[in-house]
Amino acid sequence: MTILEDIHIELSIVLGSANIPIRQILHMSRGAMILLDCGHDDPTMVFVNGKAVAKGKVLVNEDQMSLEVTEVLPRGRG
């Protein structure tokens, strides 16, 4: 085992975002939908420790989801 194997990172896959008032969230029930600021063809963003590192595309195969990385962002972005 190398020293790198014990390092933990926070990985976030972001499909999109929404800006909505808290009162709307408080009134939501099961099945409520939140519209995101993206379309189905827009890239999904990959963040590591809060910094954007890549873009990708969500793939669905039956009941499993995965992310295909389509672009690695240059350092300094995000």
MOPAC internal coordinates of N, CA, C and O (Angstrom, degrees):
PM7 1SCF
backbone

  N    0.0000 0     0.00 0     0.00 0    0    0    0
  C    1.4471 1     0.00 0     0.00 0    1    0    0
  C    1.5308 1   109.05 1     0.00 0    2    1    0
  O    1.2310 1   120.80 1   -46.04 1    3    2    1
  N    1.3210 1   116.08 1   133.96 1    3    2    1
  C    1.4581 1   120.10 1   178.46 1    5    3    2
  C    1.5241 1   109.66 1   -93.27 1    6    5    3
  O    1.2310 1   121.24 1   -14.28 1    7    6    5
  N    1.3065 1   115.24 1   165.72 1    7    6    5
  C    1.4674 1   121.04 1   179.84 1    9    7    6
  C    1.5319 1   111.22 1   -63.56 1   10    9    7
  O    1.2310 1   119.87 1   152.04 1   11   10    9
  N    1.3152 1   117.86 1   -27.96 1   11   10    9
  C    1.4707 1   121.67 1  -178.86 1   13   11   10
  C    1.5218 1   112.69 1   -68.95 1   14   13   11
  O    1.2310 1   119.97 1   155.34 1   15   14   13
  N    1.3202 1   117.65 1   -24.66 1   15   14   13
  C    1.4650 1   120.72 1  -177.09 1   17   15   14
  C    1.5207 1   113.10 1   -67.77 1   18   17   15
  O    1.2310 1   119.51 1   161.13 1   19   18   17
  N    1.3239 1   118.54 1   -18.87 1   19   18   17
  C    1.4573 1   122.20 1  -179.40 1   21   19   18
  C    1.5328 1   112.91 1   -96.25 1   22   21   19
  O    1.2310 1   119.76 1  -178.35 1   23   22   21
  N    1.3168 1   118.07 1     1.65 1   23   22   21
  C    1.4638 1   121.14 1  -179.48 1   25   23   22
  C    1.5248 1   109.04 1   -86.40 1   26   25   23
  O    1.2310 1   120.93 1   -51.54 1   27   26   25
  N    1.3303 1   115.82 1   128.46 1   27   26   25
  C    1.4632 1   121.71 1   178.75 1   29   27   26
  C    1.5230 1   109.73 1  -102.12 1   30   29   27
  O    1.2310 1   120.88 1   -38.67 1   31   30   29
  N    1.3281 1   115.91 1   141.33 1   31   30   29
  C    1.4574 1   121.96 1   175.76 1   33   31   30
  C    1.5255 1   108.39 1  -127.82 1   34   33   31
  O    1.2310 1   121.05 1   -21.90 1   35   34   33
  N    1.3154 1   115.59 1   158.10 1   35   34   33
  C    1.4648 1   120.53 1   174.09 1   37   35   34
  C    1.5183 1   107.33 1   -99.23 1   38   37   35
  O    1.2310 1   120.50 1   -62.21 1   39   38   37
  N    1.3130 1   116.64 1   117.79 1   39   38   37
  C    1.4608 1   122.95 1  -179.00 1   41   39   38
  C    1.5167 1   108.40 1  -111.36 1   42   41   39
  O    1.2310 1   120.68 1   -55.08 1   43   42   41
  N    1.3351 1   116.31 1   124.92 1   43   42   41
  C    1.4700 1   121.39 1   178.91 1   45   43   42
  C    1.5151 1   109.27 1  -123.68 1   46   45   43
  O    1.2310 1   120.99 1   -44.74 1   47   46   45
  N    1.3164 1   115.72 1   135.26 1   47   46   45
  C    1.4577 1   122.76 1   175.39 1   49   47   46
  C    1.5250 1   105.40 1  -111.94 1   50   49   47
  O    1.2310 1   120.13 1   -63.68 1   51   50   49
  N    1.3336 1   117.36 1   116.32 1   51   50   49
  C    1.4649 1   121.51 1  -173.63 1   53   51   50
  C    1.5240 1   109.92 1  -111.49 1   54   53   51
  O    1.2310 1   121.43 1   -64.03 1   55   54   53
  N    1.3278 1   114.87 1   115.97 1   55   54   53
  C    1.4634 1   120.67 1   178.52 1   57   55   54
  C    1.5204 1   111.36 1   -76.32 1   58   57   55
  O    1.2310 1   120.49 1   141.64 1   59   58   57
  N    1.3107 1   116.67 1   -38.36 1   59   58   57
  C    1.4558 1   123.14 1  -177.84 1   61   59   58
  C    1.5096 1   108.48 1   178.61 1   62   61   59
  O    1.2310 1   120.44 1     7.19 1   63   62   61
  N    1.3125 1   116.77 1  -172.81 1   63   62   61
  C    1.4572 1   120.03 1   179.63 1   65   63   62
  C    1.5177 1   109.47 1  -142.93 1   66   65   63
  O    1.2310 1   121.62 1   -11.79 1   67   66   65
  N    1.3275 1   114.51 1   168.21 1   67   66   65
  C    1.4628 1   121.09 1   178.45 1   69   67   66
  C    1.5191 1   108.06 1  -147.16 1   70   69   67
  O    1.2310 1   120.67 1   -32.84 1   71   70   69
  N    1.3042 1   116.33 1   147.16 1   71   70   69
  C    1.4517 1   122.59 1   177.25 1   73   71   70
  C    1.5228 1   106.55 1  -117.58 1   74   73   71
  O    1.2310 1   120.63 1   -76.95 1   75   74   73
  N    1.3487 1   116.40 1   103.05 1   75   74   73
  C    1.4599 1   119.99 1  -176.72 1   77   75   74
  C    1.5262 1   109.53 1  -132.56 1   78   77   75
  O    1.2310 1   120.50 1   -28.10 1   79   78   77
  N    1.3240 1   116.65 1   151.90 1   79   78   77
  C    1.4603 1   119.98 1  -179.67 1   81   79   78
  C    1.5311 1   111.44 1   -69.83 1   82   81   79
  O    1.2310 1   120.87 1   -31.89 1   83   82   81
  N    1.3254 1   115.94 1   148.11 1   83   82   81
  C    1.4561 1   120.91 1  -179.09 1   85   83   82
  C    1.5222 1   111.40 1   -60.39 1   86   85   83
  O    1.2310 1   119.84 1   147.76 1   87   86   85
  N    1.3315 1   117.92 1   -32.24 1   87   86   85
  C    1.4750 1   120.15 1   179.66 1   89   87   86
  C    1.5230 1   111.13 1   -61.75 1   90   89   87
  O    1.2310 1   120.38 1   147.66 1   91   90   89
  N    1.3416 1   116.88 1   -32.34 1   91   90   89
  C    1.4610 1   120.45 1   177.72 1   93   91   90
  C    1.5309 1   110.03 1   -68.48 1   94   93   91
  O    1.2310 1   120.43 1   139.05 1   95   94   93
  N    1.3198 1   116.78 1   -40.95 1   95   94   93
  C    1.4633 1   120.75 1   178.67 1   97   95   94
  C    1.5244 1   110.41 1   -64.30 1   98   97   95
  O    1.2310 1   120.54 1   138.66 1   99   98   97
  N    1.3312 1   116.57 1   -41.34 1   99   98   97
  C    1.4610 1   120.81 1  -178.65 1  101   99   98
  C    1.5267 1   112.55 1   -64.13 1  102  101   99
  O    1.2310 1   120.19 1   155.29 1  103  102  101
  N    1.3245 1   117.23 1   -24.71 1  103  102  101
  C    1.4581 1   121.17 1  -179.41 1  105  103  102
  C    1.5299 1   113.36 1   -95.46 1  106  105  103
  O    1.2310 1   120.31 1  -178.80 1  107  106  105
  N    1.3219 1   117.01 1     1.20 1  107  106  105
  C    1.4621 1   120.17 1  -179.08 1  109  107  106
  C    1.5236 1   110.59 1   -75.13 1  110  109  107
  O    1.2310 1   121.73 1   -31.78 1  111  110  109
  N    1.3062 1   114.29 1   148.22 1  111  110  109
  C    1.4579 1   120.13 1   175.09 1  113  111  110
  C    1.5285 1   108.22 1  -124.65 1  114  113  111
  O    1.2310 1   120.99 1    -3.64 1  115  114  113
  N    1.2956 1   115.71 1   176.36 1  115  114  113
  C    1.4597 1   120.31 1   179.77 1  117  115  114
  C    1.5243 1   109.68 1   -56.41 1  118  117  115
  O    1.2310 1   120.64 1   -45.80 1  119  118  117
  N    1.3204 1   116.39 1   134.20 1  119  118  117
  C    1.4540 1   121.80 1   179.24 1  121  119  118
  C    1.5204 1   113.55 1    91.72 1  122  121  119
  O    1.2310 1   120.13 1   175.07 1  123  122  121
  N    1.3371 1   117.35 1    -4.93 1  123  122  121
  C    1.4710 1   120.31 1   178.53 1  125  123  122
  C    1.5229 1   109.25 1   -63.40 1  126  125  123
  O    1.2310 1   120.88 1   -32.17 1  127  126  125
  N    1.3098 1   115.92 1   147.83 1  127  126  125
  C    1.4613 1   120.41 1  -179.68 1  129  127  126
  C    1.5165 1   110.02 1  -113.25 1  130  129  127
  O    1.2310 1   121.02 1   -39.01 1  131  130  129
  N    1.3295 1   115.65 1   140.99 1  131  130  129
  C    1.4623 1   122.49 1   175.69 1  133  131  130
  C    1.5207 1   107.07 1  -115.01 1  134  133  131
  O    1.2310 1   120.50 1   -58.43 1  135  134  133
  N    1.3238 1   116.65 1   121.57 1  135  134  133
  C    1.4606 1   120.76 1   179.00 1  137  135  134
  C    1.5210 1   109.67 1   -75.67 1  138  137  135
  O    1.2310 1   120.47 1   -48.31 1  139  138  137
  N    1.3172 1   116.71 1   131.69 1  139  138  137
  C    1.4554 1   122.49 1   178.93 1  141  139  138
  C    1.5178 1   110.27 1   -97.66 1  142  141  139
  O    1.2310 1   120.79 1   -18.95 1  143  142  141
  N    1.3192 1   116.10 1   161.05 1  143  142  141
  C    1.4656 1   121.96 1  -177.19 1  145  143  142
  C    1.5280 1   112.33 1   -86.13 1  146  145  143
  O    1.2310 1   120.40 1  -144.15 1  147  146  145
  N    1.3343 1   116.85 1    35.85 1  147  146  145
  C    1.4568 1   119.97 1  -178.28 1  149  147  146
  C    1.5181 1   109.82 1  -146.48 1  150  149  147
  O    1.2310 1   121.32 1   -15.38 1  151  150  149
  N    1.3136 1   115.08 1   164.62 1  151  150  149
  C    1.4552 1   121.46 1   175.69 1  153  151  150
  C    1.5170 1   110.70 1  -104.60 1  154  153  151
  O    1.2310 1   120.47 1    -8.31 1  155  154  153
  N    1.3107 1   116.71 1   171.69 1  155  154  153
  C    1.4686 1   119.80 1  -177.09 1  157  155  154
  C    1.5289 1   113.40 1   -67.48 1  158  157  155
  O    1.2310 1   119.73 1   160.53 1  159  158  157
  N    1.3262 1   118.12 1   -19.47 1  159  158  157
  C    1.4653 1   121.10 1   178.92 1  161  159  158
  C    1.5278 1   113.12 1   -95.00 1  162  161  159
  O    1.2310 1   120.19 1   173.77 1  163  162  161
  N    1.3362 1   117.24 1    -6.23 1  163  162  161
  C    1.4641 1   120.58 1  -179.81 1  165  163  162
  C    1.5285 1   110.11 1   -70.12 1  166  165  163
  O    1.2310 1   120.26 1   -31.59 1  167  166  165
  N    1.3388 1   117.12 1   148.41 1  167  166  165
  C    1.4630 1   119.34 1  -179.60 1  169  167  166
  C    1.5253 1   111.72 1   -69.03 1  170  169  167
  O    1.2310 1   121.32 1   -29.28 1  171  170  169
  N    1.3105 1   115.07 1   150.72 1  171  170  169
  C    1.4548 1   123.21 1   173.74 1  173  171  170
  C    1.5179 1   106.94 1   -92.98 1  174  173  171
  O    1.2310 1   120.53 1   -44.42 1  175  174  173
  N    1.3312 1   116.58 1   135.58 1  175  174  173
  C    1.4587 1   121.10 1  -177.24 1  177  175  174
  C    1.5244 1   111.03 1   -92.07 1  178  177  175
  O    1.2310 1   121.05 1   -38.34 1  179  178  177
  N    1.3360 1   115.59 1   141.66 1  179  178  177
  C    1.4551 1   122.31 1   177.17 1  181  179  178
  C    1.5303 1   107.44 1  -113.16 1  182  181  179
  O    1.2310 1   121.06 1   -55.95 1  183  182  181
  N    1.3414 1   115.57 1   124.05 1  183  182  181
  C    1.4559 1   121.72 1   179.69 1  185  183  182
  C    1.5277 1   108.93 1  -116.53 1  186  185  183
  O    1.2310 1   120.69 1   -43.06 1  187  186  185
  N    1.3287 1   116.29 1   136.94 1  187  186  185
  C    1.4607 1   122.01 1   172.55 1  189  187  186
  C    1.5238 1   106.78 1  -120.54 1  190  189  187
  O    1.2310 1   121.32 1   -58.90 1  191  190  189
  N    1.3288 1   115.08 1   121.10 1  191  190  189
  C    1.4665 1   121.17 1  -177.76 1  193  191  190
  C    1.5257 1   112.00 1    51.44 1  194  193  191
  O    1.2310 1   120.88 1  -140.17 1  195  194  193
  N    1.3340 1   115.92 1    39.83 1  195  194  193
  C    1.4640 1   121.33 1   175.75 1  197  195  194
  C    1.5142 1   115.48 1    83.78 1  198  197  195
  O    1.2310 1   119.34 1   179.96 1  199  198  197
  N    1.3047 1   118.87 1    -0.04 1  199  198  197
  C    1.4716 1   121.54 1  -179.97 1  201  199  198
  C    1.5245 1   109.94 1  -111.82 1  202  201  199
  O    1.2310 1   120.85 1   -45.77 1  203  202  201
  N    1.3485 1   115.97 1   134.23 1  203  202  201
  C    1.4637 1   120.99 1   177.83 1  205  203  202
  C    1.5210 1   109.05 1   -67.87 1  206  205  203
  O    1.2310 1   120.53 1   -54.23 1  207  206  205
  N    1.3376 1   116.59 1   125.77 1  207  206  205
  C    1.4653 1   120.53 1  -178.63 1  209  207  206
  C    1.5195 1   113.24 1  -121.93 1  210  209  207
  O    1.2310 1   120.29 1   160.52 1  211  210  209
  N    1.3456 1   117.06 1   -19.48 1  211  210  209
  C    1.4626 1   118.78 1  -176.94 1  213  211  210
  C    1.5247 1   110.58 1  -160.84 1  214  213  211
  O    1.2310 1   121.80 1   -14.17 1  215  214  213
  N    1.3236 1   114.16 1   165.83 1  215  214  213
  C    1.4633 1   122.30 1   171.58 1  217  215  214
  C    1.5156 1   106.72 1  -120.94 1  218  217  215
  O    1.2310 1   121.05 1   -26.92 1  219  218  217
  N    1.3115 1   115.59 1   153.08 1  219  218  217
  C    1.4502 1   118.03 1  -179.00 1  221  219  218
  C    1.5104 1   112.41 1  -154.98 1  222  221  219
  O    1.2310 1   121.88 1     7.29 1  223  222  221
  N    1.3166 1   114.00 1  -172.71 1  223  222  221
  C    1.4576 1   122.48 1  -177.72 1  225  223  222
  C    1.5234 1   107.59 1  -133.37 1  226  225  223
  O    1.2310 1   120.72 1   -51.59 1  227  226  225
  N    1.3344 1   116.22 1   128.41 1  227  226  225
  C    1.4560 1   121.14 1   179.49 1  229  227  226
  C    1.5235 1   108.99 1   -75.54 1  230  229  227
  O    1.2310 1   120.97 1   -47.02 1  231  230  229
  N    1.3273 1   115.75 1   132.98 1  231  230  229
  C    1.4580 1   122.28 1   176.74 1  233  231  230
  C    1.5230 1   108.34 1  -117.45 1  234  233  231
  O    1.2310 1   120.48 1   -40.48 1  235  234  233
  N    1.3276 1   116.68 1   139.52 1  235  234  233
  C    1.4601 1   121.22 1   179.01 1  237  235  234
  C    1.5198 1   108.15 1  -122.56 1  238  237  235
  O    1.2310 1   121.14 1   -52.58 1  239  238  237
  N    1.3398 1   115.43 1   127.42 1  239  238  237
  C    1.4539 1   122.01 1   177.73 1  241  239  238
  C    1.5236 1   107.16 1  -130.12 1  242  241  239
  O    1.2310 1   120.81 1   -78.53 1  243  242  241
  N    1.3198 1   116.05 1   101.47 1  243  242  241
  C    1.4590 1   123.38 1  -174.85 1  245  243  242
  C    1.5216 1   109.35 1    56.82 1  246  245  243
  O    1.2310 1   119.37 1    67.52 1  247  246  245
  N    1.3359 1   118.81 1  -112.48 1  247  246  245
  C    1.4635 1   119.82 1  -176.66 1  249  247  246
  C    1.5282 1   112.74 1  -102.92 1  250  249  247
  O    1.2310 1   119.74 1  -166.65 1  251  250  249
  N    1.3214 1   118.11 1    13.35 1  251  250  249
  C    1.4620 1   121.10 1   179.69 1  253  251  250
  C    1.5153 1   110.91 1  -116.85 1  254  253  251
  O    1.2310 1   121.50 1   -39.35 1  255  254  253
  N    1.3335 1   114.73 1   140.65 1  255  254  253
  C    1.4594 1   121.82 1   176.29 1  257  255  254
  C    1.5178 1   108.64 1  -113.81 1  258  257  255
  O    1.2310 1   120.97 1   -33.13 1  259  258  257
  N    1.3197 1   115.74 1   146.87 1  259  258  257
  C    1.4598 1   121.01 1   175.21 1  261  259  258
  C    1.5181 1   108.16 1  -144.70 1  262  261  259
  O    1.2310 1   120.95 1    -7.68 1  263  262  261
  N    1.3106 1   115.78 1   172.32 1  263  262  261
  C    1.4550 1   120.84 1   179.72 1  265  263  262
  C    1.5169 1   108.97 1  -124.64 1  266  265  263
  O    1.2310 1   120.82 1   -54.05 1  267  266  265
  N    1.3213 1   116.05 1   125.95 1  267  266  265
  C    1.4619 1   121.81 1   173.39 1  269  267  266
  C    1.5169 1   106.99 1   -94.58 1  270  269  267
  O    1.2310 1   119.62 1   -62.46 1  271  270  269
  N    1.3318 1   118.32 1   117.54 1  271  270  269
  C    1.4625 1   122.08 1   178.34 1  273  271  270
  C    1.5183 1   107.48 1   -73.74 1  274  273  271
  O    1.2310 1   121.02 1   -56.52 1  275  274  273
  N    1.3292 1   115.66 1   123.48 1  275  274  273
  C    1.4659 1   120.95 1  -178.52 1  277  275  274
  C    1.5194 1   113.23 1  -107.20 1  278  277  275
  O    1.2310 1   120.75 1   161.43 1  279  278  277
  N    1.3426 1   116.16 1   -18.57 1  279  278  277
  C    1.4580 1   120.07 1  -178.88 1  281  279  278
  C    1.5283 1   109.29 1  -156.63 1  282  281  279
  O    1.2310 1   120.63 1   -50.08 1  283  282  281
  N    1.3180 1   116.41 1   129.92 1  283  282  281
  C    1.4585 1   121.06 1   172.32 1  285  283  282
  C    1.5266 1   105.93 1   -96.98 1  286  285  283
  O    1.2310 1   120.64 1   -53.64 1  287  286  285
  N    1.3417 1   116.37 1   126.36 1  287  286  285
  C    1.4579 1   120.69 1  -176.36 1  289  287  286
  C    1.5249 1   111.20 1   -79.26 1  290  289  287
  O    1.2310 1   120.61 1   -33.63 1  291  290  289
  N    1.3256 1   116.43 1   146.37 1  291  290  289
  C    1.4759 1   118.72 1   177.40 1  293  291  290
  C    1.5231 1   110.58 1   -66.76 1  294  293  291
  O    1.2310 1   120.65 1   -25.55 1  295  294  293
  N    1.3123 1   116.36 1   154.45 1  295  294  293
  C    1.4652 1   120.81 1   178.17 1  297  295  294
  C    1.5212 1   110.07 1   -59.44 1  298  297  295
  O    1.2310 1   121.79 1   -30.85 1  299  298  297
  N    1.3110 1   114.18 1   149.15 1  299  298  297
  C    1.4656 1   119.22 1   178.80 1  301  299  298
  C    1.5038 1   114.21 1    94.68 1  302  301  299
  O    1.2310 1   119.77 1   167.77 1  303  302  301
  N    1.3415 1   118.04 1   -12.23 1  303  302  301
  C    1.4804 1   121.26 1   176.66 1  305  303  302
  C    1.5009 1   108.34 1   -91.17 1  306  305  303
  O    1.2310 1   120.75 1   -36.56 1  307  306  305
  N    1.3350 1   116.17 1   143.44 1  307  306  305
  C    1.4554 1   120.59 1   176.04 1  309  307  306
  C    1.4718 1   109.88 1    94.91 1  310  309  307
  O    1.2310 1   120.10 1   180.00 1  311  310  309

